């Protein structure tokens, strides 16, 4: 189980889920936090458009290695960081902790907006003006912050 939206309307489902979990005799860590929706599809689309725009901008300025995938990894490295993952060698069974770039799919809409704001700020700092569609969710959230 990853996330569960706890609300008075879902209390019955939650009670059943808890009962099923504790019946397994396993231990569980439970963390409660205010519910926020996961990053949206429009936010995801905007970030990929920006990676392509930044790539084109950097390549024109003498950085031929700056593919959209490179830009994506560089932005995530700089602004999102890493998380630990456990990998298992299928032959030996040995478990190893590795560090992998965080995925934006794990961000909520607020954290994703913050990440996009950081990417936009970096782009402006290097002279690249990214496209921000007027009707985009990002622009709407940005306008709310200004107001």
Helices and strands as residue ranges (DSSP letters): G 8-10, H 11-22, H 41-60, H 68-79, E 82-88, E 95-101, G 104-106, H 109-125, H 137-146
